[in-house]
Amino acid sequence: RALVSSLEGSRGPSLLARGGSSNGTPAAGDMTRAPLLLLGLSTSCAAAYLASVAAPRASLNRLPEARPSVSIFGRDATCLAVGAAIPSPPPLRSAQPPAATTSPTAPELYERAVLLQQMRRRDESLRTFERLAELTPGDGRVWMRMMTLHKLERRWGRAEATLRRGIEALPQNALLRQALGDLCRERQRWDEARAHFAQAARLDPQLRSVYDSWGRMEASLGRHTFAAELLQRGLELEPTARTYHALGVLQDSKLGQRDKARETLRRGLRLPDEHRNPQLLHALGKLEAAAGNAPAARAHYLAAIDAAPSFTMAHLALGKLEEGLGRYETAARVYAQGATTLQPDGGMGPVQLWQSWARMEQRRGRPLSARRLYERACRHHPKDARLLSEWARLAAELGDPAQARAIFSRVLALRPAPPAYAWRAAAALQVREGNISEARELFVRGVSHQLRRLRPGDNAAAEAVVPLVHAWAVCEWKHGAAADARALFRRAELLAPSPCAWVFLWRARFEASCGEAGSHHLARHYYARAVNAAPFDPMIWRLWAELEAAHGDAPRAALYSKRSQEVETLSALRERSDASPSPSLRPPSPAAPRATLS
């Protein structure tokens, strides 16, 4: 009745019978008919219907007898009437096209692009950001978002080009300059990264994050004192738990400043809302464990687990602590707790905990228990290539090559293609079984897969494929294909992004075993390259001494044997030292013999 009354007041005569009262109230007969218009209709449908029949017409009492059916949201609702029925409405007017909308503003475009990125529709998000970069080239957020999208797709060159475009548009933007430094650091272009970090610090001396990134890079490169200075500068600008953590770990593990490190980490815990920071608690636990204070270490690890039950590193550290103390059952409970704790993504504990648990069982001489753990772990992580590979290797060691081959077949069928170590482990099984042709086929397939995925400048991927090529070379060497082995050793050398001591060592051993003309000199050459790459590896010096002794060069043999003993003693002292490096453990003086072809 309210709808009818409003229409009557706005559009003239009553839609009901004209027998209504003079004050606009429908007569009694009409009162019974008014609800009939709404029977079976929603409010909006009823309003639309009333509007369509609002033109003056004859009284409803003279409508023909009928019982039409009105379709509402795909359902037929029969409009029942008392003495009369609702007439079929006249055809509705055709819908008018919507009014033209204005182009979205830059803030609206930015919100849309961010939403697309969150929905993982990265290509659409990138196109929207590109449009924004043309409209608002002075918005640094746009360039950063575009760079991030390219990095997520591993398009390193495009990510760098995007940052350089942003810096060209915003030459004074320190954050863009730092981002370029971070990208160079990730690509192991250390000198370029250092230059960009320094430029960012000059542009904005108050930018704390640049000192954090720069300090972490220098720490990874062994410039520990300079790294500590950079991190300290960042803390002076803005104390954060992240920087306190980085500085404390550096002071403890590299500078030998355990007391300073302990105080640094505790300062981080004293920051507002950081007293239960699991990273800081975990670092304190490691510090106390290294100091031999097992009860304090255990307390810190347990506090970290209590603060973050899914924090993998705390479970691992506590399990290793208990295992090292011979408390194997306690360690097993710790590993089990971490492995079966639900993670934020709803899954079970990470692979590392299952692996550590299974490896402990193997070290305890309980391979069957380890085998059962691998089987359980693979039910939760059915596509983890390393976990499956370790299960297969254990099955082979237990004398079940059929199961090992079945597991490796499962690994090699993973998509995307499994990593290089899976191919290497599968081929090694075939070599042990004497199936050299099958092993060679796996080596060929594995190397082909890895080389297809290799991109210029991807040093991590190159380092991963080197052991696979090397294992193939050793296989050919041991089975009499010297020419193929030499070519594969050379291929491994070329693939390595930096001089690789162990590759040179194996090449030297191969050449020494060949007995061909000139192979002795070639072996000496590769021993020299190996010790230049790893001068503190005693085994290289010892093997080189054996080579010289076998060829009658006693003075060289004695010199290299002595050097092997010195380096071995030095390594033992380093392992027992709390700090590394230490002033008492210096590298050899310039007068020490350098490995050269002469």
C-alpha positions in Angstrom: 0.0 0.0 0.0 2.9 2.3 0.7 4.2 1.8 -2.8 0.8 2.4 -4.3 0.2 5.5 -2.3 3.5 7.0 -3.3 2.9 6.4 -6.9 -0.6 7.8 -6.6 0.7 11.0 -5.1 3.3 11.5 -7.7 1.6 10.3 -10.9 -2.1 11.2 -10.5 -5.0 8.8 -10.4 -5.1 5.9 -8.1 -4.0 2.5 -9.5 -6.7 0.9 -7.6 -10.4 1.2 -8.2 -11.8 4.7 -8.2 -14.0 3.7 -5.4 -11.4 4.7 -2.9 -12.0 7.3 -0.2 -11.6 11.0 -0.8 -8.5 11.3 1.4 -6.6 8.8 -0.8 -7.1 5.7 1.3 -8.2 2.7 -0.8 -11.6 1.3 -0.3 -12.0 -2.0 1.5 -12.3 -3.9 -1.8 -9.1 -2.2 -3.0 -7.3 -3.0 0.2 -7.7 -6.7 -0.6 -6.3 -6.2 -4.1 -3.3 -4.0 -3.3 -1.2 -6.8 -1.8 -1.9 -8.9 -4.9 0.5 -6.8 -6.9 3.3 -7.7 -4.6 2.5 -11.4 -4.1 5.5 -13.5 -5.1 7.6 -10.4 -6.0 10.6 -8.8 -4.3 10.3 -5.2 -3.4 12.4 -4.0 -6.3 10.5 -6.2 -8.8 7.2 -5.0 -7.4 8.3 -1.4 -7.7 9.4 -1.9 -11.3 6.1 -3.6 -12.1 4.1 -0.8 -10.5 6.0 1.8 -12.4 5.2 0.0 -15.7 1.5 0.0 -15.2 1.2 3.5 -13.6 -0.6 5.1 -16.6 -4.4 5.7 -16.1 -6.4 2.7 -17.1 -9.8 1.1 -16.5 -10.7 -0.2 -13.1 -9.1 -3.5 -12.1 -12.7 -4.8 -11.6 -13.1 -4.8 -15.4 -9.9 -6.7 -16.1 -10.5 -10.0 -17.9 -10.3 -13.2 -15.9 -6.9 -14.7 -16.2 -4.1 -16.3 -14.1 -0.9 -15.2 -15.7 2.5 -16.6 -14.6 5.3 -14.2 -13.9 8.9 -15.4 -14.1 11.0 -14.2 -11.2 14.7 -15.1 -11.1 14.2 -18.1 -13.2 11.1 -19.4 -11.2 7.4 -19.2 -12.0 5.3 -17.6 -9.3 1.6 -17.7 -10.0 -0.1 -14.4 -9.0 -3.2 -15.5 -7.3 -6.1 -13.0 -7.0 -9.4 -12.8 -5.2 -12.0 -12.1 -7.8 -9.5 -10.7 -10.4 -6.0 -11.4 -11.7 -3.0 -9.2 -12.4 -2.8 -8.3 -16.1 0.4 -9.0 -18.1 2.6 -5.9 -18.0 3.2 -4.0 -21.2 6.6 -4.4 -22.8 9.3 -2.6 -21.0 11.2 0.2 -22.8 14.6 -0.9 -24.2 17.5 -0.2 -21.8 19.5 2.9 -22.5 23.2 2.5 -22.9 25.2 3.5 -19.8 26.6 7.0 -19.7 30.2 7.3 -20.8 32.6 7.1 -17.9 35.7 9.1 -17.4 39.2 7.6 -17.6 40.5 6.2 -14.3 42.8 8.5 -12.3 46.4 7.7 -11.5 45.5 6.6 -7.9 42.7 4.4 -9.2 45.1 2.8 -11.7 47.7 2.2 -9.0 45.1 0.5 -6.8 44.0 -1.7 -9.7 47.6 -2.7 -10.6 48.3 -3.6 -7.0 45.2 -5.7 -6.8 46.1 -7.5 -10.0 49.5 -8.2 -8.5 48.0 -9.6 -5.4 45.7 -11.8 -7.5 48.9 -13.1 -9.3 47.7 -11.7 -12.6 51.2 -10.4 -13.1 51.1 -9.6 -16.8 48.0 -7.5 -16.5 49.5 -5.8 -13.4 52.7 -5.0 -15.3 50.8 -3.5 -18.2 48.9 -1.3 -15.9 52.1 -0.2 -14.1 53.6 0.6 -17.5 50.7 2.8 -18.3 51.2 4.5 -14.9 54.9 5.0 -15.6 54.0 7.0 -18.7 51.4 9.1 -16.8 53.3 9.6 -13.6 57.0 8.9 -14.1 57.8 10.8 -10.9 56.1 8.1 -8.7 58.9 5.9 -7.4 56.5 3.3 -6.2 55.5 2.4 -9.7 59.1 1.6 -10.8 59.7 -0.5 -7.6 56.5 -2.5 -8.3 57.5 -3.1 -11.9 61.0 -4.2 -10.9 59.5 -6.6 -8.3 57.2 -8.2 -10.9 60.1 -8.8 -13.3 62.1 -10.4 -10.5 59.3 -12.7 -9.6 59.4 -13.9 -13.2 63.2 -14.1 -13.1 63.5 -11.5 -15.8 66.7 -10.0 -14.3 67.6 -7.9 -17.3 64.2 -6.3 -17.5 64.2 -5.7 -13.8 67.5 -3.8 -14.0 66.3 -1.9 -17.1 63.2 -0.8 -15.2 65.2 0.5 -12.3 67.5 2.4 -14.6 64.5 4.0 -16.3 63.2 5.0 -12.9 66.6 6.5 -11.9 66.6 8.4 -15.1 63.2 9.9 -14.3 64.1 10.3 -10.6 67.8 10.8 -10.3 67.6 11.9 -6.6 65.6 8.9 -5.5 67.8 7.0 -3.0 65.5 4.0 -2.7 65.6 3.3 -6.4 69.4 3.5 -6.3 69.5 1.1 -3.3 67.2 -1.3 -5.2 69.6 -1.3 -8.1 72.4 -2.1 -5.6 70.4 -5.0 -4.2 69.8 -6.4 -7.7 73.5 -6.2 -8.5 74.2 -7.9 -5.1 71.8 -10.7 -6.0 73.6 -11.2 -9.3 77.0 -11.2 -7.5 78.2 -8.0 -9.2 79.8 -6.8 -6.0 81.6 -3.8 -7.2 78.6 -2.3 -9.0 76.4 -3.1 -5.9 78.9 -1.3 -3.7 78.9 1.8 -5.9 75.1 2.0 -6.0 74.9 1.6 -2.2 77.4 4.4 -1.7 75.5 6.6 -4.1 72.2 5.9 -2.3 73.8 6.8 1.0 75.1 10.1 -0.5 71.6 10.9 -1.8 69.9 10.2 1.5 72.3 9.9 4.5 69.4 9.1 6.7 68.2 6.0 4.8 68.7 3.2 7.3 67.8 0.4 4.9 70.8 1.1 2.6 73.2 0.5 5.5 71.5 -2.8 6.3 71.7 -4.1 2.8 75.3 -2.8 2.3 76.5 -4.2 5.6 75.0 -7.7 4.9 76.7 -7.8 1.5 80.1 -6.8 3.0 79.7 -9.4 5.7 79.1 -12.1 3.1 82.3 -11.0 1.3 84.4 -11.3 4.4 84.8 -7.6 5.1 83.5 -8.1 8.6 84.8 -4.9 10.3 83.5 -2.6 7.6 80.2 -4.5 7.6 79.9 -4.0 11.4 80.5 -0.3 10.9 77.8 0.0 8.3 75.3 -1.9 10.4 76.1 0.2 13.5 75.4 3.3 11.4 72.0 1.9 10.5 71.2 1.3 14.1 72.2 4.9 15.0 69.6 6.1 12.4 66.8 3.8 13.3 67.2 0.8 15.8 65.4 -2.2 14.3 65.3 -5.9 15.4 66.5 -6.9 11.9 69.7 -4.8 12.1 70.4 -5.8 15.7 70.1 -9.4 14.6 72.5 -9.0 11.7 75.1 -7.1 13.8 74.9 -9.5 16.7 75.4 -12.6 14.5 78.3 -10.9 12.8 80.0 -10.0 16.1 79.6 -13.5 17.5 80.4 -15.7 14.5 83.0 -13.5 12.6 84.5 -10.9 14.9 84.9 -13.0 18.0 83.1 -10.4 20.1 80.8 -12.7 22.1 80.0 -10.4 24.9 79.3 -7.5 22.5 77.1 -9.8 20.5 75.1 -10.9 23.5 74.5 -7.3 24.5 73.6 -6.4 20.9 71.0 -9.1 20.7 69.6 -8.2 24.1 69.2 -4.6 23.0 67.1 -5.8 20.1 64.9 -7.7 22.5 64.4 -4.5 24.6 62.9 -2.7 21.6 59.1 -2.1 21.9 57.1 -5.3 21.1 60.3 -7.3 20.3 60.8 -9.1 23.6 59.5 -12.3 22.0 61.3 -11.9 18.7 62.0 -15.5 17.6 65.0 -14.5 15.3 66.7 -12.7 18.2 66.0 -15.5 20.6 67.3 -18.1 18.2 70.5 -16.1 17.6 71.0 -15.9 21.4 70.5 -19.6 21.6 73.2 -20.2 19.0 75.5 -17.9 20.8 75.1 -19.7 24.1 75.4 -23.1 22.4 78.7 -22.1 20.9 79.8 -20.9 24.3 79.1 -24.3 25.8 76.1 -23.1 27.9 73.6 -25.7 26.9 70.9 -24.8 29.5 70.9 -21.1 28.4 70.8 -22.1 24.8 67.9 -24.6 25.4 66.0 -21.8 27.2 66.4 -19.4 24.3 65.4 -22.0 21.7 62.3 -23.0 23.7 61.3 -19.3 24.1 61.7 -18.9 20.3 59.4 -21.9 19.7 56.9 -20.6 22.2 56.8 -17.3 20.5 56.6 -18.8 17.0 55.6 -22.5 17.0 56.2 -22.8 13.3 59.7 -21.3 13.4 61.7 -24.0 11.7 65.2 -22.8 12.6 64.5 -22.9 16.3 63.3 -26.5 16.1 66.3 -27.5 14.0 68.8 -25.8 16.4 67.2 -27.3 19.5 67.1 -30.8 17.9 70.8 -30.5 16.9 71.7 -29.4 20.5 70.0 -32.4 22.1 71.4 -34.7 19.5 74.9 -33.4 20.1 74.4 -34.0 23.8 73.4 -37.6 23.1 69.8 -37.1 24.1 68.5 -38.7 21.1 64.9 -39.4 22.3 64.6 -35.7 23.3 66.0 -34.7 19.9 63.5 -37.0 18.2 60.6 -35.3 20.1 61.8 -31.9 19.1 62.1 -32.9 15.4 58.7 -34.5 15.6 57.1 -31.5 17.2 58.4 -29.2 14.5 57.7 -31.6 11.6 54.1 -32.1 12.7 53.3 -28.4 13.6 50.8 -26.9 11.2 52.4 -24.1 9.1 50.8 -20.8 8.2 49.9 -22.3 4.8 48.1 -25.2 6.4 50.7 -27.8 5.6 52.9 -29.9 7.9 56.4 -28.9 9.0 59.1 -28.2 6.4 61.3 -30.7 4.7 64.4 -29.8 6.7 63.0 -31.1 9.9 62.0 -34.4 8.4 65.4 -34.8 6.8 67.3 -34.0 10.1 65.1 -36.4 12.0 65.7 -39.2 9.4 69.5 -38.5 9.2 69.8 -38.7 13.0 68.1 -42.2 12.8 70.7 -43.2 10.2 73.6 -42.0 12.3 72.2 -44.0 15.2 72.3 -47.1 13.1 68.5 -47.3 12.6 68.1 -47.2 8.8 64.7 -48.9 8.9 63.4 -46.1 11.2 64.9 -43.5 8.8 63.2 -45.2 5.9 59.8 -45.0 7.5 60.4 -41.3 8.3 61.3 -40.6 4.7 58.1 -42.4 3.6 56.0 -40.3 6.0 57.7 -37.1 5.0 57.1 -37.8 1.3 53.4 -38.2 1.9 53.4 -34.6 3.2 55.9 -33.3 0.6 55.3 -35.5 -2.5 57.1 -33.1 -4.9 60.3 -32.4 -3.0 63.0 -33.7 -5.2 65.7 -33.7 -2.5 63.6 -35.6 0.0 62.6 -38.2 -2.6 66.2 -38.5 -3.7 67.5 -39.2 -0.2 64.7 -41.8 0.3 65.8 -43.5 -2.9 69.5 -43.5 -1.9 68.7 -45.0 1.5 66.6 -47.7 -0.3 69.6 -48.5 -2.5 71.8 -48.7 0.6 69.4 -51.1 2.2 69.6 -53.4 -0.8 66.3 -52.5 -2.5 67.4 -51.1 -5.9 63.9 -51.8 -7.4 62.3 -49.4 -4.9 65.2 -46.9 -5.4 64.6 -46.9 -9.2 60.9 -46.5 -8.7 61.4 -43.5 -6.5 63.9 -41.9 -8.9 61.5 -42.4 -11.7 59.0 -40.5 -9.7 61.5 -37.8 -9.1 62.5 -37.4 -12.7 58.9 -37.2 -13.7 58.3 -34.0 -11.7 57.4 -30.9 -13.5 59.1 -28.6 -13.8 62.1 -30.7 -14.4 63.9 -31.7 -11.1 67.2 -30.1 -10.1 70.6 -31.3 -11.1 71.3 -33.3 -8.0 68.3 -35.5 -8.6 69.7 -36.5 -12.0 73.2 -37.0 -10.5 71.8 -39.3 -7.8 69.7 -41.3 -10.2 72.7 -41.8 -12.5 74.9 -42.8 -9.6 72.5 -45.6 -8.8 72.8 -46.9 -12.3 76.6 -46.7 -12.1 76.6 -48.7 -8.9 74.3 -51.3 -10.5 76.7 -51.6 -13.5 74.2 -50.1 -15.9 76.6 -47.7 -17.6 74.4 -47.1 -20.7 71.4 -46.2 -18.6 73.6 -44.0 -16.4 75.0 -42.2 -19.5 71.5 -41.7 -20.8 70.5 -40.0 -17.5 73.6 -37.8 -17.6 72.7 -36.7 -21.1 69.1 -36.0 -20.2 70.0 -34.2 -17.0 72.6 -32.0 -18.5 70.4 -31.1 -21.4 67.5 -30.1 -19.1 69.8 -28.0 -16.9 71.5 -26.2 -19.8 68.2 -25.3 -21.4 67.2 -23.6 -18.1 70.5 -21.8 -17.7 70.4 -18.1 -18.3 73.3 -15.7 -18.7 74.4 -14.4 -15.4 72.5 -17.0 -13.3 75.5 -18.1 -11.3 73.5 -20.1 -8.8 72.1 -22.3 -11.6 75.6 -22.7 -13.2 77.0 -23.8 -9.8 74.3 -26.4 -9.5 75.0 -28.0 -12.9 78.8 -28.2 -12.5 78.6 -31.3 -10.1 76.4 -33.1 -12.6 78.8 -32.6 -15.5 81.7 -33.5 -13.2 80.0 -36.7 -12.1 79.5 -37.6 -15.8 83.2 -36.9 -16.4 84.3 -39.2 -13.5 82.0 -41.9 -14.9 83.6 -41.8 -18.3 87.0 -41.7 -16.7 86.4 -44.8 -14.6 85.0 -46.7 -17.5 87.9 -46.1 -19.9 86.6 -43.2 -22.1 89.5 -40.8 -21.4 88.8 -38.4 -24.3 85.2 -38.0 -23.3 86.2 -37.5 -19.6 88.7 -34.8 -20.5 86.1 -32.9 -22.6 83.6 -33.1 -19.8 86.1 -32.0 -17.2 86.8 -29.0 -19.4 83.1 -28.3 -19.8 82.7 -28.3 -16.0 85.6 -25.8 -15.7 83.9 -23.5 -18.2 80.5 -23.7 -16.6 81.8 -22.8 -13.1 81.1 -19.1 -12.5 84.4 -18.8 -10.5 87.6 -20.8 -10.1 86.5 -24.1 -8.5 89.2 -25.9 -6.5 87.6 -29.3 -6.4 87.0 -29.3 -10.1 90.7 -28.5 -10.7 91.7 -31.2 -8.1 89.7 -33.9 -9.9 91.1 -32.9 -13.3 94.6 -33.1 -11.8 94.0 -36.6 -10.5 92.5 -37.6 -13.9 95.6 -36.3 -15.8 97.9 -37.9 -13.3 96.3 -41.3 -13.8 96.3 -41.2 -17.6 100.1 -41.9 -18.1 100.0 -40.1 -21.4 102.9 -38.0 -22.7 102.7 -34.6 -21.0 100.0 -35.6 -18.6 102.3 -35.1 -15.6 102.8 -31.5 -16.5 99.1 -31.0 -17.1 98.4 -32.6 -13.7 100.8 -30.2 -12.0 99.1 -27.3 -13.8 95.7 -28.3 -12.3 97.1 -28.9 -8.8 98.5 -25.4 -9.0 95.2 -23.9 -10.0 93.5 -25.9 -7.2 95.7 -24.5 -4.5 95.4 -21.0 -5.9 91.6 -21.4 -5.6 91.8 -23.0 -2.1 95.2 -22.4 -0.5 94.1 -23.7 2.9 93.0 -27.2 1.8 95.6 -29.6 3.1 94.4 -32.5 0.8 95.4 -30.6 -2.4 98.9 -30.0 -1.1 99.3 -33.6 0.0 98.1 -35.1 -3.3 100.4 -32.7 -5.2 103.3 -33.9 -3.0 102.5 -37.5 -3.9 102.5 -36.6 -7.6 106.0 -35.0 -7.3 107.3 -37.9 -5.3 106.0 -40.4 -7.9 107.9 -38.5 -10.6 111.2 -38.3 -8.6 111.1 -34.6 -7.7 111.9 -35.0 -4.0 112.5 -31.3 -3.1 109.1 -30.3 -4.5 107.5 -33.3 -2.7 109.1 -32.4 0.6 108.0 -28.7 0.2 104.4 -29.5 -0.6 104.2 -32.2 2.1 105.4 -29.7 4.7 102.9 -27.1 3.5 100.1 -29.7 3.8 101.0 -30.3 7.5 101.1 -26.6 8.2 97.7 -26.0 6.6 96.2 -28.9 8.4 97.4 -27.6 11.7 96.1 -24.2 10.8 92.7 -25.6 9.9 92.5 -27.5 13.2 93.3 -24.3 15.2 90.6 -22.4 13.2 88.0 -25.0 14.1 88.8 -24.7 17.8 88.9 -20.9 17.8 85.9 -19.0 19.0 86.5 -16.3 16.4 87.3 -16.6 12.7 89.4 -15.0 11.5 91.8 -14.2 14.4 94.9 -12.1 14.5 96.9 -15.2 15.5 95.6 -17.1 12.5 96.9 -15.1 9.6 97.3 -16.3 6.0 100.8 -17.2 4.8 103.3 -14.4 4.3 104.2 -13.3 0.8 107.4 -15.4 1.2 105.4 -18.6 1.3 105.6 -20.7 -1.9 102.8 -19.9 -4.4 101.5 -22.6 -6.6 102.6 -21.9 -10.2 103.7 -23.9 -13.2 107.3 -23.1 -12.4 
